[in-house]
Amino acid sequence: MKRLICTLGVALGLVLLAPAGARADKLDEQLNEHMPKLAQHLAAKGYKNVGVLRFRANKGSGPDRFDQGPINGNLADRIENLLVLHSGQKADSNKPAFGIIHDAGAVANKAGVGAWYTNKGAERTKLFAQTYPLAWGKSTVKADAFVTGRIALSPDFKQATVTLECLDAKHAGALDKVSNFTFNSDRYLVRDYNLPYALTKEQTTVLARSRARARDGQEQQKVEQRTDEVVQEQAQKQQKQQTTKTQPQGTQKPGQPDGVATPQSVGGIEFHMTVNGKDVTPRPNTSQTGMYEMDCPAKGSEINFMLKNTDGSKKLGVVILVGGVSCLGGEKVAAEQSRKFLVEPGKTYPPIKGFYTGEKFDNLKKFVTMTKEEAKATQPQLEDNADLIHVYTFESGGEPQGGGMAISRGVNARGLRSGLEVKARGSYQTLKDSLAKQSGLKRSRSRDGAEIIVADTEGTKVPAPTEEDFPNPVEVKHLQIRLRPAGQTTEPVDPPQP
């Protein structure tokens, strides 16, 4: 049985937190450094139009998989975006050196292309026979080549190696290795692999104090590095045990800060979901510690999220991601950098009913339930993380002693937030400029019928939210809930194919 998908969003009259500056994830930085070499290779081959397909991913041991987590798909998205920035232009015009296809994997999948990686005959022939949309404008093209590759995470989660490969129409039987690089991993990559982890109260307190005491950028970088190490260590520890002996999954009391997050205790936040006004309680996933699951609501249901701050002394910031996209504006950045719902001590947040969209976050797109096929017609990139609800709780670490200095956000190659993308894709130059602004680059260097939840396509106007500062956010807990077809209680088996 195939996994079902879920994508949400929000907009009411509420208070949300401005995104705080934070160090970019290291994978984006490394991809940005290596993209000129890839772009030069593609241009030198004379390819006219190039797409990017899903990557294989390996987690310390075992076989490569195409469904390891969000990393399989968002790595392709990030390379597509960076190719737009680094493709260069033809000498006699302002046109790019080669065309870049948008969301090639999703288009191929919708057209019925099967296991192209293992089937080097018929499926690869079908792959190159399809017509694909360019990343800008309204033109459709045939692909001359596709970029794909592999990412491997070390057993201790502290390093990763990326291999970039090229598959072209003339040599469809072989993958051409272009380059590879190894880099120090971070907490963002741990999340992209869907590796659950839980920080203890002591770890959270130490990190918050260290972040507040940092006097300059160098000290802040050390705190960021230590945060990565703590997350990696906790994720590795949780992988080694199916259940926590001292605090088994699902036994934490409401408000208890340590142990694996539960819906009743996400670092001081009670997370509730209501369907048609009735509470729905997620159940523990027996196959993965730290994961919860629930039945997907029926079509036509009214779906709300509720957040209650059970901590009587602290404001808490909450980020809700569905399908890997933030409910606030559809942002595609790390949770630390995303806008957050601000929940006052002891208070319950107003019902969250959908996506906040638009430049002022004053357009509410309510949660609706569709079939998978219906959703793909309007949102073809729903995949990987799309059947997961992520809830992140943050405490404010306070202003640093250095006078409010914040680490630059750096490179973010994950793409444009909802509400801006359609306009940006009107032309090559507009898309390039928009991606450069979003990514933090000042200049460019030369992707069964199960029902799912998506955002309403129309949306309604609501009062614009107020933004407040939330300096030095420190993650307290992270909850994952997977939506399943009604009646399904076991982990579905997905073939490790694109």
CORPEJO-V669690 format. One record per helix or strand of 2 or more residues. SS is the DSSP state (hx for helix, st for strand). FROM is the first residue (numbers start at 1). TO is the last residue. If there is no record, write none. Layout:
# CORPEJO-V669690
ss: (SS | SS)
from: (FROM | FROM)
to: (TO | TO)
This chain:
# CORPEJO-V669690
ss: (st | hx | st | st | hx | st | hx | hx | st | st | st | st | st | hx | hx | hx | st | st | st | st | st | st | st | hx | st | st | st | hx | hx | st | hx | hx | st | st | st | st)
from: (15 | 26 | 49 | 56 | 70 | 99 | 104 | 122 | 132 | 140 | 145 | 159 | 176 | 187 | 201 | 217 | 269 | 278 | 283 | 291 | 303 | 316 | 325 | 335 | 340 | 354 | 363 | 372 | 384 | 388 | 421 | 428 | 451 | 460 | 466 | 473)
to: (17 | 44 | 52 | 59 | 86 | 101 | 110 | 129 | 134 | 141 | 153 | 168 | 184 | 192 | 213 | 239 | 275 | 280 | 284 | 295 | 309 | 322 | 326 | 337 | 343 | 357 | 371 | 378 | 387 | 396 | 424 | 439 | 455 | 461 | 468 | 484)
